[in-house]
Amino acid sequence: MKPSKFPKEQREQLVELVQEYFETERGETLGHLAAEGVLDFFIETLGPYLYNQALSDCRTVVNQRMISLEEDIYALEQKVKRTR
């Protein structure tokens, strides 16, 4: 699978968030290029874990909905009259 690519606008927003984090939490000023490097590192390193967890969460939701749907379908069944 290809690494995640974000639209330019969204990527810029993420880079700014990295810069803000370093400034606020660590008291360090990070340039744009360095912030992009940090962002790329986390995307490549943490991205697959986060993606897989999201898929697992999605599977759980879909399975719950399928169970609910199955119950709804059974509720639609009509009683069959027995004739002699």
PDB file of N, CA, C and O in Angstrom:
ATOM      1  N   MET A   1       0.830  -1.175   0.000  1.00  0.00           N
ATOM      2  CA  MET A   1       0.000   0.000   0.000  1.00  0.00           C
ATOM      3  C   MET A   1       0.879   1.246   0.000  1.00  0.00           C
ATOM      4  O   MET A   1       1.924   1.279   0.650  1.00  0.00           O
ATOM      5  N   LYS A   2       0.453   2.257  -0.726  1.00  0.00           N
ATOM      6  CA  LYS A   2       1.212   3.498  -0.820  1.00  0.00           C
ATOM      7  C   LYS A   2       1.094   4.291   0.477  1.00  0.00           C
ATOM      8  O   LYS A   2       0.079   4.216   1.169  1.00  0.00           O
ATOM      9  N   PRO A   3       2.142   5.055   0.803  1.00  0.00           N
ATOM     10  CA  PRO A   3       2.032   5.923   1.971  1.00  0.00           C
ATOM     11  C   PRO A   3       0.933   6.959   1.756  1.00  0.00           C
ATOM     12  O   PRO A   3       0.627   7.330   0.623  1.00  0.00           O
ATOM     13  N   SER A   4       0.354   7.413   2.843  1.00  0.00           N
ATOM     14  CA  SER A   4      -0.720   8.398   2.757  1.00  0.00           C
ATOM     15  C   SER A   4      -0.209   9.709   2.189  1.00  0.00           C
ATOM     16  O   SER A   4       0.859  10.194   2.564  1.00  0.00           O
ATOM     17  N   LYS A   5      -0.969  10.261   1.301  1.00  0.00           N
ATOM     18  CA  LYS A   5      -0.660  11.582   0.758  1.00  0.00           C
ATOM     19  C   LYS A   5      -1.828  12.485   1.114  1.00  0.00           C
ATOM     20  O   LYS A   5      -2.992  12.158   0.878  1.00  0.00           O
ATOM     21  N   PHE A   6      -1.488  13.614   1.682  1.00  0.00           N
ATOM     22  CA  PHE A   6      -2.516  14.565   2.063  1.00  0.00           C
ATOM     23  C   PHE A   6      -2.571  15.681   1.031  1.00  0.00           C
ATOM     24  O   PHE A   6      -1.550  16.036   0.442  1.00  0.00           O
ATOM     25  N   PRO A   7      -3.744  16.230   0.813  1.00  0.00           N
ATOM     26  CA  PRO A   7      -3.831  17.400  -0.071  1.00  0.00           C
ATOM     27  C   PRO A   7      -2.944  18.515   0.499  1.00  0.00           C
ATOM     28  O   PRO A   7      -2.739  18.607   1.709  1.00  0.00           O
ATOM     29  N   LYS A   8      -2.424  19.358  -0.398  1.00  0.00           N
ATOM     30  CA  LYS A   8      -1.467  20.393  -0.020  1.00  0.00           C
ATOM     31  C   LYS A   8      -1.958  21.237   1.154  1.00  0.00           C
ATOM     32  O   LYS A   8      -1.212  21.489   2.100  1.00  0.00           O
ATOM     33  N   GLU A   9      -3.201  21.665   1.088  1.00  0.00           N
ATOM     34  CA  GLU A   9      -3.765  22.520   2.144  1.00  0.00           C
ATOM     35  C   GLU A   9      -3.771  21.800   3.497  1.00  0.00           C
ATOM     36  O   GLU A   9      -3.418  22.378   4.525  1.00  0.00           O
ATOM     37  N   GLN A  10      -4.173  20.546   3.475  1.00  0.00           N
ATOM     38  CA  GLN A  10      -4.228  19.757   4.708  1.00  0.00           C
ATOM     39  C   GLN A  10      -2.817  19.485   5.240  1.00  0.00           C
ATOM     40  O   GLN A  10      -2.588  19.530   6.449  1.00  0.00           O
ATOM     41  N   ARG A  11      -1.887  19.206   4.349  1.00  0.00           N
ATOM     42  CA  ARG A  11      -0.500  18.958   4.748  1.00  0.00           C
ATOM     43  C   ARG A  11       0.089  20.203   5.409  1.00  0.00           C
ATOM     44  O   ARG A  11       0.777  20.104   6.425  1.00  0.00           O
ATOM     45  N   GLU A  12      -0.179  21.361   4.838  1.00  0.00           N
ATOM     46  CA  GLU A  12       0.316  22.620   5.417  1.00  0.00           C
ATOM     47  C   GLU A  12      -0.246  22.821   6.826  1.00  0.00           C
ATOM     48  O   GLU A  12       0.454  23.271   7.732  1.00  0.00           O
ATOM     49  N   GLN A  13      -1.496  22.485   6.984  1.00  0.00           N
ATOM     50  CA  GLN A  13      -2.148  22.595   8.299  1.00  0.00           C
ATOM     51  C   GLN A  13      -1.455  21.666   9.307  1.00  0.00           C
ATOM     52  O   GLN A  13      -1.216  22.051  10.452  1.00  0.00           O
ATOM     53  N   LEU A  14      -1.138  20.451   8.875  1.00  0.00           N
ATOM     54  CA  LEU A  14      -0.461  19.495   9.747  1.00  0.00           C
ATOM     55  C   LEU A  14       0.945  19.960  10.113  1.00  0.00           C
ATOM     56  O   LEU A  14       1.379  19.808  11.254  1.00  0.00           O
ATOM     57  N   VAL A  15       1.645  20.522   9.147  1.00  0.00           N
ATOM     58  CA  VAL A  15       2.993  21.045   9.408  1.00  0.00           C
ATOM     59  C   VAL A  15       2.913  22.158  10.457  1.00  0.00           C
ATOM     60  O   VAL A  15       3.735  22.219  11.371  1.00  0.00           O
ATOM     61  N   GLU A  16       1.924  23.031  10.317  1.00  0.00           N
ATOM     62  CA  GLU A  16       1.737  24.112  11.295  1.00  0.00           C
ATOM     63  C   GLU A  16       1.446  23.549  12.681  1.00  0.00           C
ATOM     64  O   GLU A  16       1.932  24.079  13.680  1.00  0.00           O
ATOM     65  N   LEU A  17       0.667  22.492  12.746  1.00  0.00           N
ATOM     66  CA  LEU A  17       0.368  21.867  14.035  1.00  0.00           C
ATOM     67  C   LEU A  17       1.620  21.291  14.678  1.00  0.00           C
ATOM     68  O   LEU A  17       1.795  21.386  15.893  1.00  0.00           O
ATOM     69  N   VAL A  18       2.492  20.695  13.873  1.00  0.00           N
ATOM     70  CA  VAL A  18       3.757  20.170  14.379  1.00  0.00           C
ATOM     71  C   VAL A  18       4.595  21.326  14.934  1.00  0.00           C
ATOM     72  O   VAL A  18       5.161  21.227  16.022  1.00  0.00           O
ATOM     73  N   GLN A  19       4.666  22.412  14.176  1.00  0.00           N
ATOM     74  CA  GLN A  19       5.436  23.574  14.625  1.00  0.00           C
ATOM     75  C   GLN A  19       4.872  24.132  15.936  1.00  0.00           C
ATOM     76  O   GLN A  19       5.627  24.463  16.850  1.00  0.00           O
ATOM     77  N   GLU A  20       3.554  24.234  16.022  1.00  0.00           N
ATOM     78  CA  GLU A  20       2.909  24.736  17.241  1.00  0.00           C
ATOM     79  C   GLU A  20       3.200  23.828  18.430  1.00  0.00           C
ATOM     80  O   GLU A  20       3.464  24.299  19.536  1.00  0.00           O
ATOM     81  N   TYR A  21       3.149  22.526  18.190  1.00  0.00           N
ATOM     82  CA  TYR A  21       3.420  21.576  19.263  1.00  0.00           C
ATOM     83  C   TYR A  21       4.828  21.766  19.807  1.00  0.00           C
ATOM     84  O   TYR A  21       5.020  21.866  21.019  1.00  0.00           O
ATOM     85  N   PHE A  22       5.802  21.816  18.928  1.00  0.00           N
ATOM     86  CA  PHE A  22       7.185  21.962  19.375  1.00  0.00           C
ATOM     87  C   PHE A  22       7.385  23.283  20.115  1.00  0.00           C
ATOM     88  O   PHE A  22       8.113  23.337  21.106  1.00  0.00           O
ATOM     89  N   GLU A  23       6.749  24.332  19.641  1.00  0.00           N
ATOM     90  CA  GLU A  23       6.876  25.635  20.295  1.00  0.00           C
ATOM     91  C   GLU A  23       6.232  25.628  21.675  1.00  0.00           C
ATOM     92  O   GLU A  23       6.822  26.109  22.643  1.00  0.00           O
ATOM     93  N   THR A  24       5.023  25.084  21.764  1.00  0.00           N
ATOM     94  CA  THR A  24       4.262  25.093  23.019  1.00  0.00           C
ATOM     95  C   THR A  24       4.798  24.098  24.037  1.00  0.00           C
ATOM     96  O   THR A  24       5.006  24.443  25.200  1.00  0.00           O
ATOM     97  N   GLU A  25       5.019  22.877  23.604  1.00  0.00           N
ATOM     98  CA  GLU A  25       5.371  21.806  24.535  1.00  0.00           C
ATOM     99  C   GLU A  25       6.866  21.700  24.824  1.00  0.00           C
ATOM    100  O   GLU A  25       7.269  21.275  25.907  1.00  0.00           O
ATOM    101  N   ARG A  26       7.673  22.086  23.856  1.00  0.00           N
ATOM    102  CA  ARG A  26       9.115  21.886  24.022  1.00  0.00           C
ATOM    103  C   ARG A  26       9.905  23.190  24.020  1.00  0.00           C
ATOM    104  O   ARG A  26      11.107  23.193  24.286  1.00  0.00           O
ATOM    105  N   GLY A  27       9.229  24.296  23.721  1.00  0.00           N
ATOM    106  CA  GLY A  27       9.909  25.580  23.683  1.00  0.00           C
ATOM    107  C   GLY A  27      10.920  25.679  22.561  1.00  0.00           C
ATOM    108  O   GLY A  27      11.876  26.451  22.645  1.00  0.00           O
ATOM    109  N   GLU A  28      10.712  24.899  21.507  1.00  0.00           N
ATOM    110  CA  GLU A  28      11.638  24.888  20.366  1.00  0.00           C
ATOM    111  C   GLU A  28      10.936  25.451  19.141  1.00  0.00           C
ATOM    112  O   GLU A  28       9.763  25.177  18.892  1.00  0.00           O
ATOM    113  N   THR A  29      11.679  26.238  18.389  1.00  0.00           N
ATOM    114  CA  THR A  29      11.146  26.747  17.133  1.00  0.00           C
ATOM    115  C   THR A  29      11.606  25.799  16.036  1.00  0.00           C
ATOM    116  O   THR A  29      12.798  25.552  15.855  1.00  0.00           O
ATOM    117  N   LEU A  30      10.635  25.284  15.319  1.00  0.00           N
ATOM    118  CA  LEU A  30      10.922  24.318  14.257  1.00  0.00           C
ATOM    119  C   LEU A  30      10.623  24.981  12.924  1.00  0.00           C
ATOM    120  O   LEU A  30       9.543  25.540  12.734  1.00  0.00           O
ATOM    121  N   GLY A  31      11.568  24.920  12.005  1.00  0.00           N
ATOM    122  CA  GLY A  31      11.337  25.469  10.671  1.00  0.00           C
ATOM    123  C   GLY A  31      10.372  24.597   9.891  1.00  0.00           C
ATOM    124  O   GLY A  31      10.039  23.482  10.292  1.00  0.00           O
ATOM    125  N   HIS A  32       9.939  25.132   8.778  1.00  0.00           N
ATOM    126  CA  HIS A  32       8.959  24.421   7.940  1.00  0.00           C
ATOM    127  C   HIS A  32       9.509  23.079   7.461  1.00  0.00           C
ATOM    128  O   HIS A  32       8.812  22.065   7.520  1.00  0.00           O
ATOM    129  N   LEU A  33      10.745  23.068   6.991  1.00  0.00           N
ATOM    130  CA  LEU A  33      11.346  21.834   6.472  1.00  0.00           C
ATOM    131  C   LEU A  33      11.501  20.778   7.575  1.00  0.00           C
ATOM    132  O   LEU A  33      11.230  19.598   7.358  1.00  0.00           O
ATOM    133  N   ALA A  34      11.935  21.215   8.743  1.00  0.00           N
ATOM    134  CA  ALA A  34      12.090  20.281   9.868  1.00  0.00           C
ATOM    135  C   ALA A  34      10.730  19.733  10.299  1.00  0.00           C
ATOM    136  O   ALA A  34      10.601  18.547  10.602  1.00  0.00           O
ATOM    137  N   ALA A  35       9.723  20.599  10.325  1.00  0.00           N
ATOM    138  CA  ALA A  35       8.374  20.159  10.703  1.00  0.00           C
ATOM    139  C   ALA A  35       7.833  19.160   9.684  1.00  0.00           C
ATOM    140  O   ALA A  35       7.156  18.200  10.053  1.00  0.00           O
ATOM    141  N   GLU A  36       8.126  19.380   8.416  1.00  0.00           N
ATOM    142  CA  GLU A  36       7.714  18.414   7.391  1.00  0.00           C
ATOM    143  C   GLU A  36       8.396  17.071   7.612  1.00  0.00           C
ATOM    144  O   GLU A  36       7.778  16.021   7.433  1.00  0.00           O
ATOM    145  N   GLY A  37       9.661  17.101   7.999  1.00  0.00           N
ATOM    146  CA  GLY A  37      10.389  15.859   8.276  1.00  0.00           C
ATOM    147  C   GLY A  37       9.795  15.106   9.440  1.00  0.00           C
ATOM    148  O   GLY A  37       9.659  13.883   9.388  1.00  0.00           O
ATOM    149  N   VAL A  38       9.438  15.824  10.495  1.00  0.00           N
ATOM    150  CA  VAL A  38       8.801  15.192  11.661  1.00  0.00           C
ATOM    151  C   VAL A  38       7.460  14.595  11.248  1.00  0.00           C
ATOM    152  O   VAL A  38       7.138  13.462  11.606  1.00  0.00           O
ATOM    153  N   LEU A  39       6.687  15.362  10.496  1.00  0.00           N
ATOM    154  CA  LEU A  39       5.388  14.882  10.031  1.00  0.00           C
ATOM    155  C   LEU A  39       5.551  13.621   9.187  1.00  0.00           C
ATOM    156  O   LEU A  39       4.829  12.644   9.385  1.00  0.00           O
ATOM    157  N   ASP A  40       6.494  13.638   8.250  1.00  0.00           N
ATOM    158  CA  ASP A  40       6.732  12.461   7.401  1.00  0.00           C
ATOM    159  C   ASP A  40       7.130  11.248   8.240  1.00  0.00           C
ATOM    160  O   ASP A  40       6.671  10.133   7.989  1.00  0.00           O
ATOM    161  N   PHE A  41       7.983  11.472   9.234  1.00  0.00           N
ATOM    162  CA  PHE A  41       8.407  10.373  10.108  1.00  0.00           C
ATOM    163  C   PHE A  41       7.198   9.744  10.800  1.00  0.00           C
ATOM    164  O   PHE A  41       7.051   8.521  10.817  1.00  0.00           O
ATOM    165  N   PHE A  42       6.332  10.588  11.373  1.00  0.00           N
ATOM    166  CA  PHE A  42       5.181  10.045  12.091  1.00  0.00           C
ATOM    167  C   PHE A  42       4.175   9.393  11.156  1.00  0.00           C
ATOM    168  O   PHE A  42       3.562   8.384  11.507  1.00  0.00           O
ATOM    169  N   ILE A  43       4.002   9.954   9.984  1.00  0.00           N
ATOM    170  CA  ILE A  43       3.082   9.341   9.019  1.00  0.00           C
ATOM    171  C   ILE A  43       3.594   7.950   8.632  1.00  0.00           C
ATOM    172  O   ILE A  43       2.829   6.985   8.611  1.00  0.00           O
ATOM    173  N   GLU A  44       4.879   7.856   8.330  1.00  0.00           N
ATOM    174  CA  GLU A  44       5.447   6.573   7.913  1.00  0.00           C
ATOM    175  C   GLU A  44       5.496   5.567   9.056  1.00  0.00           C
ATOM    176  O   GLU A  44       5.277   4.374   8.849  1.00  0.00           O
ATOM    177  N   THR A  45       5.783   6.052  10.263  1.00  0.00           N
ATOM    178  CA  THR A  45       5.951   5.148  11.399  1.00  0.00           C
ATOM    179  C   THR A  45       4.630   4.778  12.051  1.00  0.00           C
ATOM    180  O   THR A  45       4.348   3.601  12.274  1.00  0.00           O
ATOM    181  N   LEU A  46       3.822   5.782  12.354  1.00  0.00           N
ATOM    182  CA  LEU A  46       2.569   5.533  13.070  1.00  0.00           C
ATOM    183  C   LEU A  46       1.387   5.298  12.144  1.00  0.00           C
ATOM    184  O   LEU A  46       0.400   4.673  12.531  1.00  0.00           O
ATOM    185  N   GLY A  47       1.492   5.800  10.926  1.00  0.00           N
ATOM    186  CA  GLY A  47       0.381   5.707   9.980  1.00  0.00           C
ATOM    187  C   GLY A  47      -0.206   4.309   9.834  1.00  0.00           C
ATOM    188  O   GLY A  47      -1.420   4.144   9.954  1.00  0.00           O
ATOM    189  N   PRO A  48       0.629   3.290   9.576  1.00  0.00           N
ATOM    190  CA  PRO A  48       0.069   1.945   9.411  1.00  0.00           C
ATOM    191  C   PRO A  48      -0.666   1.434  10.659  1.00  0.00           C
ATOM    192  O   PRO A  48      -1.689   0.759  10.541  1.00  0.00           O
ATOM    193  N   TYR A  49      -0.155   1.751  11.840  1.00  0.00           N
ATOM    194  CA  TYR A  49      -0.823   1.321  13.078  1.00  0.00           C
ATOM    195  C   TYR A  49      -2.195   2.002  13.209  1.00  0.00           C
ATOM    196  O   TYR A  49      -3.194   1.359  13.532  1.00  0.00           O
ATOM    197  N   LEU A  50      -2.216   3.307  12.954  1.00  0.00           N
ATOM    198  CA  LEU A  50      -3.469   4.046  13.063  1.00  0.00           C
ATOM    199  C   LEU A  50      -4.472   3.581  12.010  1.00  0.00           C
ATOM    200  O   LEU A  50      -5.662   3.442  12.294  1.00  0.00           O
ATOM    201  N   TYR A  51      -3.988   3.345  10.804  1.00  0.00           N
ATOM    202  CA  TYR A  51      -4.837   2.885   9.711  1.00  0.00           C
ATOM    203  C   TYR A  51      -5.451   1.520  10.045  1.00  0.00           C
ATOM    204  O   TYR A  51      -6.651   1.307   9.870  1.00  0.00           O
ATOM    205  N   ASN A  52      -4.612   0.607  10.524  1.00  0.00           N
ATOM    206  CA  ASN A  52      -5.107  -0.726  10.875  1.00  0.00           C
ATOM    207  C   ASN A  52      -6.109  -0.682  12.013  1.00  0.00           C
ATOM    208  O   ASN A  52      -7.086  -1.430  12.011  1.00  0.00           O
ATOM    209  N   GLN A  53      -5.874   0.196  12.994  1.00  0.00           N
ATOM    210  CA  GLN A  53      -6.828   0.336  14.100  1.00  0.00           C
ATOM    211  C   GLN A  53      -8.154   0.895  13.594  1.00  0.00           C
ATOM    212  O   GLN A  53      -9.224   0.468  14.029  1.00  0.00           O
ATOM    213  N   ALA A  54      -8.073   1.851  12.675  1.00  0.00           N
ATOM    214  CA  ALA A  54      -9.297   2.409  12.093  1.00  0.00           C
ATOM    215  C   ALA A  54     -10.081   1.328  11.350  1.00  0.00           C
ATOM    216  O   ALA A  54     -11.307   1.274  11.441  1.00  0.00           O
ATOM    217  N   LEU A  55      -9.371   0.467  10.615  1.00  0.00           N
ATOM    218  CA  LEU A  55     -10.050  -0.633   9.914  1.00  0.00           C
ATOM    219  C   LEU A  55     -10.695  -1.595  10.910  1.00  0.00           C
ATOM    220  O   LEU A  55     -11.803  -2.081  10.683  1.00  0.00           O
ATOM    221  N   SER A  56     -10.005  -1.865  11.999  1.00  0.00           N
ATOM    222  CA  SER A  56     -10.549  -2.750  13.026  1.00  0.00           C
ATOM    223  C   SER A  56     -11.814  -2.139  13.636  1.00  0.00           C
ATOM    224  O   SER A  56     -12.814  -2.830  13.833  1.00  0.00           O
ATOM    225  N   ASP A  57     -11.760  -0.846  13.929  1.00  0.00           N
ATOM    226  CA  ASP A  57     -12.939  -0.152  14.462  1.00  0.00           C
ATOM    227  C   ASP A  57     -14.090  -0.198  13.459  1.00  0.00           C
ATOM    228  O   ASP A  57     -15.247  -0.382  13.836  1.00  0.00           O
ATOM    229  N   CYS A  58     -13.762  -0.029  12.190  1.00  0.00           N
ATOM    230  CA  CYS A  58     -14.773  -0.068  11.134  1.00  0.00           C
ATOM    231  C   CYS A  58     -15.414  -1.449  11.063  1.00  0.00           C
ATOM    232  O   CYS A  58     -16.633  -1.572  10.945  1.00  0.00           O
ATOM    233  N   ARG A  59     -14.575  -2.494  11.137  1.00  0.00           N
ATOM    234  CA  ARG A  59     -15.101  -3.863  11.120  1.00  0.00           C
ATOM    235  C   ARG A  59     -16.080  -4.084  12.267  1.00  0.00           C
ATOM    236  O   ARG A  59     -17.131  -4.697  12.086  1.00  0.00           O
ATOM    237  N   THR A  60     -15.731  -3.585  13.435  1.00  0.00           N
ATOM    238  CA  THR A  60     -16.592  -3.742  14.607  1.00  0.00           C
ATOM    239  C   THR A  60     -17.943  -3.081  14.373  1.00  0.00           C
ATOM    240  O   THR A  60     -18.985  -3.675  14.652  1.00  0.00           O
ATOM    241  N   VAL A  61     -17.929  -1.861  13.866  1.00  0.00           N
ATOM    242  CA  VAL A  61     -19.179  -1.136  13.602  1.00  0.00           C
ATOM    243  C   VAL A  61     -20.009  -1.860  12.553  1.00  0.00           C
ATOM    244  O   VAL A  61     -21.219  -2.014  12.715  1.00  0.00           O
ATOM    245  N   VAL A  62     -19.364  -2.306  11.475  1.00  0.00           N
ATOM    246  CA  VAL A  62     -20.093  -3.004  10.409  1.00  0.00           C
ATOM    247  C   VAL A  62     -20.693  -4.301  10.943  1.00  0.00           C
ATOM    248  O   VAL A  62     -21.839  -4.622  10.630  1.00  0.00           O
ATOM    249  N   ASN A  63     -19.935  -5.054  11.745  1.00  0.00           N
ATOM    250  CA  ASN A  63     -20.459  -6.302  12.314  1.00  0.00           C
ATOM    251  C   ASN A  63     -21.656  -6.033  13.223  1.00  0.00           C
ATOM    252  O   ASN A  63     -22.638  -6.774  13.189  1.00  0.00           O
ATOM    253  N   GLN A  64     -21.583  -4.981  14.033  1.00  0.00           N
ATOM    254  CA  GLN A  64     -22.710  -4.639  14.906  1.00  0.00           C
ATOM    255  C   GLN A  64     -23.932  -4.270  14.085  1.00  0.00           C
ATOM    256  O   GLN A  64     -25.051  -4.661  14.416  1.00  0.00           O
ATOM    257  N   ARG A  65     -23.718  -3.518  13.018  1.00  0.00           N
ATOM    258  CA  ARG A  65     -24.839  -3.113  12.163  1.00  0.00           C
ATOM    259  C   ARG A  65     -25.438  -4.316  11.440  1.00  0.00           C
ATOM    260  O   ARG A  65     -26.652  -4.386  11.248  1.00  0.00           O
ATOM    261  N   MET A  66     -24.581  -5.270  11.037  1.00  0.00           N
ATOM    262  CA  MET A  66     -25.078  -6.470  10.353  1.00  0.00           C
ATOM    263  C   MET A  66     -25.937  -7.305  11.302  1.00  0.00           C
ATOM    264  O   MET A  66     -26.966  -7.851  10.903  1.00  0.00           O
ATOM    265  N   ILE A  67     -25.511  -7.398  12.550  1.00  0.00           N
ATOM    266  CA  ILE A  67     -26.302  -8.135  13.539  1.00  0.00           C
ATOM    267  C   ILE A  67     -27.654  -7.456  13.720  1.00  0.00           C
ATOM    268  O   ILE A  67     -28.692  -8.116  13.755  1.00  0.00           O
ATOM    269  N   SER A  68     -27.631  -6.144  13.833  1.00  0.00           N
ATOM    270  CA  SER A  68     -28.873  -5.389  13.985  1.00  0.00           C
ATOM    271  C   SER A  68     -29.767  -5.560  12.755  1.00  0.00           C
ATOM    272  O   SER A  68     -30.979  -5.735  12.879  1.00  0.00           O
ATOM    273  N   LEU A  69     -29.163  -5.507  11.576  1.00  0.00           N
ATOM    274  CA  LEU A  69     -29.917  -5.686  10.338  1.00  0.00           C
ATOM    275  C   LEU A  69     -30.524  -7.080  10.271  1.00  0.00           C
ATOM    276  O   LEU A  69     -31.672  -7.240   9.855  1.00  0.00           O
ATOM    277  N   GLU A  70     -29.761  -8.085  10.678  1.00  0.00           N
ATOM    278  CA  GLU A  70     -30.270  -9.452  10.681  1.00  0.00           C
ATOM    279  C   GLU A  70     -31.473  -9.579  11.616  1.00  0.00           C
ATOM    280  O   GLU A  70     -32.459 -10.240  11.288  1.00  0.00           O
ATOM    281  N   GLU A  71     -31.380  -8.941  12.780  1.00  0.00           N
ATOM    282  CA  GLU A  71     -32.502  -8.969  13.720  1.00  0.00           C
ATOM    283  C   GLU A  71     -33.726  -8.281  13.126  1.00  0.00           C
ATOM    284  O   GLU A  71     -34.850  -8.749  13.304  1.00  0.00           O
ATOM    285  N   ASP A  72     -33.510  -7.170  12.421  1.00  0.00           N
ATOM    286  CA  ASP A  72     -34.619  -6.461  11.775  1.00  0.00           C
ATOM    287  C   ASP A  72     -35.272  -7.325  10.697  1.00  0.00           C
ATOM    288  O   ASP A  72     -36.493  -7.315  10.542  1.00  0.00           O
ATOM    289  N   ILE A  73     -34.462  -8.064   9.962  1.00  0.00           N
ATOM    290  CA  ILE A  73     -35.002  -8.929   8.911  1.00  0.00           C
ATOM    291  C   ILE A  73     -35.826 -10.062   9.525  1.00  0.00           C
ATOM    292  O   ILE A  73     -36.907 -10.376   9.027  1.00  0.00           O
ATOM    293  N   TYR A  74     -35.330 -10.674  10.595  1.00  0.00           N
ATOM    294  CA  TYR A  74     -36.109 -11.717  11.272  1.00  0.00           C
ATOM    295  C   TYR A  74     -37.427 -11.160  11.802  1.00  0.00           C
ATOM    296  O   TYR A  74     -38.443 -11.855  11.792  1.00  0.00           O
ATOM    297  N   ALA A  75     -37.417  -9.921  12.262  1.00  0.00           N
ATOM    298  CA  ALA A  75     -38.631  -9.295  12.791  1.00  0.00           C
ATOM    299  C   ALA A  75     -39.686  -9.105  11.698  1.00  0.00           C
ATOM    300  O   ALA A  75     -40.874  -8.990  12.001  1.00  0.00           O
ATOM    301  N   LEU A  76     -39.272  -9.071  10.455  1.00  0.00           N
ATOM    302  CA  LEU A  76     -40.210  -8.892   9.343  1.00  0.00           C
ATOM    303  C   LEU A  76     -40.910 -10.193   8.937  1.00  0.00           C
ATOM    304  O   LEU A  76     -41.902 -10.162   8.208  1.00  0.00           O
ATOM    305  N   GLU A  77     -40.403 -11.317   9.400  1.00  0.00           N
ATOM    306  CA  GLU A  77     -41.001 -12.590   9.015  1.00  0.00           C
ATOM    307  C   GLU A  77     -42.449 -12.665   9.500  1.00  0.00           C
ATOM    308  O   GLU A  77     -42.801 -12.193  10.582  1.00  0.00           O
ATOM    309  N   GLN A  78     -43.250 -13.266   8.669  1.00  0.00           N
ATOM    310  CA  GLN A  78     -44.655 -13.436   9.010  1.00  0.00           C
ATOM    311  C   GLN A  78     -44.891 -14.867   9.464  1.00  0.00           C
ATOM    312  O   GLN A  78     -44.236 -15.811   9.021  1.00  0.00           O
ATOM    313  N   LYS A  79     -45.841 -14.982  10.354  1.00  0.00           N
ATOM    314  CA  LYS A  79     -46.192 -16.324  10.810  1.00  0.00           C
ATOM    315  C   LYS A  79     -46.917 -17.060   9.710  1.00  0.00           C
ATOM    316  O   LYS A  79     -47.734 -16.489   8.988  1.00  0.00           O
ATOM    317  N   VAL A  80     -46.610 -18.322   9.597  1.00  0.00           N
ATOM    318  CA  VAL A  80     -47.236 -19.149   8.576  1.00  0.00           C
ATOM    319  C   VAL A  80     -48.358 -19.941   9.222  1.00  0.00           C
ATOM    320  O   VAL A  80     -48.166 -20.623  10.228  1.00  0.00           O
ATOM    321  N   LYS A  81     -49.535 -19.834   8.618  1.00  0.00           N
ATOM    322  CA  LYS A  81     -50.669 -20.602   9.147  1.00  0.00           C
ATOM    323  C   LYS A  81     -50.594 -22.026   8.637  1.00  0.00           C
ATOM    324  O   LYS A  81     -50.342 -22.280   7.459  1.00  0.00           O
ATOM    325  N   ARG A  82     -50.817 -22.936   9.549  1.00  0.00           N
ATOM    326  CA  ARG A  82     -50.820 -24.343   9.136  1.00  0.00           C
ATOM    327  C   ARG A  82     -52.234 -24.724   8.737  1.00  0.00           C
ATOM    328  O   ARG A  82     -53.201 -24.449   9.449  1.00  0.00           O
ATOM    329  N   THR A  83     -52.325 -25.344   7.616  1.00  0.00           N
ATOM    330  CA  THR A  83     -53.645 -25.814   7.173  1.00  0.00           C
ATOM    331  C   THR A  83     -53.631 -27.321   7.103  1.00  0.00           C
ATOM    332  O   THR A  83     -52.595 -27.948   6.878  1.00  0.00           O
ATOM    333  N   ARG A  84     -54.807 -27.888   7.303  1.00  0.00           N
ATOM    334  CA  ARG A  84     -54.914 -29.346   7.266  1.00  0.00           C
ATOM    335  C   ARG A  84     -55.402 -29.811   5.953  1.00  0.00           C
ATOM    336  O   ARG A  84     -55.553 -31.014   5.741  1.00  0.00           O
TER     337      ARG A  84
END
